[in-house]
Every structure is written in structure tokens, then in C-alpha cells.
Amino acid sequence: MSDLHIRYALPADIDAVLRFWREAAEGTSISDDRGGVARLLARDPESLLLAERDGATTGTVIAGFDGWRCSVYRLAVHPAHRRQGVATALLEAVEQRFAALGGRRADAMVLEDNERAHHAWGANGYQREDHWRRWVKPL
């Protein structure tokens, strides 16, 4: 994976990230817009990681840490780059970030119907916790 480069997203990357998610990510989030990503980067400039190969984005992941919980969102790998270690490299970078910040456990949001993602998360050591359910309320 020496040709894969992981870096933090910059505000200038927002439009490209949104286009990438439309092509590579499963599902959508209420925050998948310019304002949502801009707020994320303003609050925590190191929270959105990009994987790049030859200058092209091959994957993304959001690694949010609020001082209490380590939360992982929007792990997405471009279809042409799947099964090449991109997700593993991104998750390793996320876990290093969390460990450096004092995090103790990473929690991932994974769509119930995304079987391919279930395999990827499991292959990287994550386990499903069926006794928790997510409760949401749009604001």
C-alpha cells in the first residue's frame, strides 16, 4: 500500500468529498452537504481522513472524538479500489488518531443492509453489538 496516501481533508476538498460520497458511499446522512462538512472541519480539522492514490480520492472516513467517545462514520471506498486495503489503511489511521487522543473504543455506524460493509468491518476486528440501537431526532 505504499502508493496510498492518507491525509486530513481541507475545506477546499468539501465539494470533491461530497461528489465522492455520491459515487462511493452507501446511504446518505442529513449532514451530507457543504454546510455539514464545513462545520465538521471547523470543529475538528483532523476528523475527515482521505485516502488518495495518484492524487485521486480512493476512500474516506470520519473519525470523530468528543473527549468521551470515538465515533467512526462515512467509511467509503471507491468501487474501483475495493479489496485493495484502502479501508484497512483508513481504519488503522483512525485507530492511531483515537489512541493518540486517549480514546478507548471505536464505535462505527454501519448500515444494516450493507452486507459488504459488515464483512469489511469484521475483517478489521470490529464486532456488532446487537444490544444497542440508535435513536435519532432530526433538528
N, C-alpha and C positions, 0 to 999 in steps of 0.2 A: 504494500500500500504506500510505497514511498512517493508515488506520484499524486497522492491525495493530500490536500492541504486543508486543515481545519482553522477557521478564523471566526472572530466575532463579527456579526453584521453591523453595518453602519447605517445611519439614516438614509444615505444615498442608495442603499440596497433595497429599500422598502418595496418599491414598485416591482422590482425583479423577484423578490421573495413572494409577493402576492401572486404574480404570474406563475411562479414555480409551484406554489401550493395548488393552484387550479389544475395544473397538469399532473402533479405527482402525489398529492396528499389525498387521503380518503376522508370524506365528510368535510363539513365546514364548521367554523366557530363563529359566534356572534362578534368576535373581535378580529375577524379576518378582513380588515380594511386598513387603509392608510393610517387613520387616527389610532386604531388599536395597536398596531405595530409600533407606531411612533411613541405612544405612551409607554409601551414595554421598554423600548430602548432608552427613553428618557429616564425612566425609573431605575433600570438596571442595564447599562450598556453592554454587559457581558452575558446577557441571558439568552440571546439568539445566536446559535452557532451555525455556521455554514460549512459544508464540505464542498471543496472545489477540486476539479481535475482539469488541467489545461485552461484555467480561467472560467470554466463553466460550472455552475452550481449543480452538484450531484445529490446533495442531501441537506436537510435542515433539522434542527431540534431546538426546542425552547427548554432551558434549564433554569427554572425559577426557584429562588430561595428567599424566604421571608424572615429568616432567622430562626424559624421553627421547623418548617417542612421543606423538603426538597421535592419539587414537582417537575415532571417531565411531560412536555406537550409537543405536538406537531412534529414528531419524528416522521420524516418523509424522505424517500429515496426515489430519484428519477427512475422510471421503469427500465430504461436502457442500462442502468448502473446497479440494479438489484443483484443480490447474491454475489457481490464483489467485495464485501467487507465494509461498505460505507456506513451502514447502520452501526456496526460494531465499533468502528472508529469514532463515530459521533457519541455513542454511549460511553465509551472509555473517556472521552474528553469531558462529558457531562459529569461522570463519576469523579474524575480528578478535580473538577471545579467544586463540586459539592464537598468533597473531603477537605479541600483547602479552606473552605468557608466554615468547616466544623459540622457539616451535615452528617446525619447518622443513617438515614434510609431514604432511598429514592422511590417516589410514588409516580406511576405512569398512568395517564389517561389513555385507554385503548378502546377503540370502538368494538362493541360486542360482535358485530357481524364481520369484522375484518380478520378472517382466519389466517391470512398470510402474516399479518402483524403479530398474531398470537404466537406463531412459530418463531418469528424473529425475536420477540421479547423473551420467550422461553430459552432460546439458544444463547441468550446473553445473560442468563442467570436470574431473570425476573420470574416471580410466581404470582399467579392470580389469587386474589383474596375475595372469596365469594361472600364473606360475611359483611362486607361493606357495600353500600350503594351510594351513588352520587345524588345529591339533592340540589336542584338549581332553581333560581328565580331571576329571570331577566330584569335588569334595572332600566 
